[in-house]
Amino acid sequence: MQDLIAGDTSVRAQLTRRRLVRLAELTAEIQEITGLITAAVEQVKTGLTDVYGLGPVSAATILGEVADIRRYRSRHAFAAANGTAPIPASSGRTTRHRLNRSGNRTLNRVLYMIAITQIRADTEGRAYYQRKRAEGKTNREALRCLKRRLSDVTSLARQTLTWDQGSEMAYHHLLEEYFADGILFAPPASPWLRGTNETTNGLLRQYFPKGSDLRTFTLTDLRTVEQRINSRPRKRLPWRSPARAMATELAG
C-alpha cells in the first residue's frame, strides 16, 4: 500500500500513510499483548484451551469474568449467571425455550464464538448441533443448546487441581483461587491420591524420557503427542479415549 502512494503529496495520501503507520503499531501491540495473555493462561493450566474453539484470549476472558468458580454452587448456577440457561416458553403441546438476555453478556459472547467455531468444523459440537436440528429445533434454538453444553464444559474444566509435590508448586497460592475445590497436595508416598497426575506422567515419559530438554521439541511435536495421548483408550474410562469421553459429555 505504501508503494502505491509513494511520492503522492496530496492530503489524502498523507492521511493514508499516517493510518497505515498507526495500523502497524496497533497490530504489533495486539500481538505483544496476545503473547502475554497466552503465557499467563498456560501458567494457570485450567484446561480451558483444550476445548475446540477456545483460544488463550477467550480463556483469559473467562478467567477474568468468573474470578472464583466457587461462587457458583453448580454448573446450572453458572449457566444462569452467563445467560445460557434457557427460559421456558412453551405453549399448549409445543415445548419451546426462548433466549435468555440476562446474565454476564461477556461470558455469553465467548460461549457464542466457541459454538460458532465448533459448528463450522467437523467437531462433536457440530454433531450435537445437527442432532438438535434433526429433533426439530430451529437454528437459533440448536445454537442455544450447544452454548448451554459448552457452559457445562468450561465450568467443569476448572473444579480442582491435584499436583505432585515439588518446587514447581512454591507459588500454588497464586493458582488456588481459580479452582472451586482449590489445590490438593497428596501426602508423600500416596500416588493413588493423584492418579491422573501419575498416569499422565507415565504417558508423557513414553514420548519425553526423563531429562529431556523440551526446548528441542517444536509446538507441532507437542501437539502430536497431545493428540496421541488424548486418543488412547483408558481403562478408567471403560476403554474410551479422553477425547471420546469429553465428546460424550459435550453431547449430553
Steps between C-alpha positions, in 0.01 A plus 500: 500500500784736586645442152173600335503845659875556498577849373137609531487826699123538508322533833325167442833322447649656814202391710521151353871472588429609858221247533721222364770582753243504780355170377845339507555628855166365617567163336835471679339600831222244457753226427706593805199502733370175355838341572488619861146369544591164345796459737285588802226253404754223446637553850156462658435172313123489543441278197272759342707523182448126445144583392483537122450862403612637835827688459723668759329839476153350547632284785644809666164673458325212678757503780466873542120503500453191719783585743404230752304199375398428860250784471276264302352209696450290186539497123135602478567808710793583274276468193245732658775751574630506143157507338509159329233347725187497280173663599191278453257639243276201434146534378244222487665188364795693364808492720729795436766705675578860420818705512626597843618860475614525860831391650858593421495596132878491469507133600199437280681652203803277556279190510324618184830533313610153617170353383522666158858377459403143587201501267720603206743211553470123520461487879278335759347840553387502140361147533307607811366805316387283208323257734306787651404622153383148413279508811315794347673791668571814303853619426493743790352247742761239410774759542371590846502131596863474392592813697338343807711186464815706448420689819510166686831402342674830580380491860601137557847571363581711805376305802820385667869438443714221645874528456811314599706644784796698373663840477280584200212543745671765712250759378193279518307771685497708182306225321276370776241775462422384145365159607176418677659243734845657509822304460545162662845401626510124532702363797844355418504144364130518415489492120148355499370838617622664182434231243455733204831667580688169522333349196565808288862513611541138394347569159715807446817307586430273203552798273731715713747289700604640836757774455375598154551860399157618388662791320607256229136420415284715277142598572396255227681220686319585823163521326559158339573343839196672647281357224636148548454503876147635476412231245624202704230282663505503883382229735382771738263622226358152408759482219397827346755764409503829693397674178200270463404539866508878467295479179239286677480750785459782251230313308303443819 
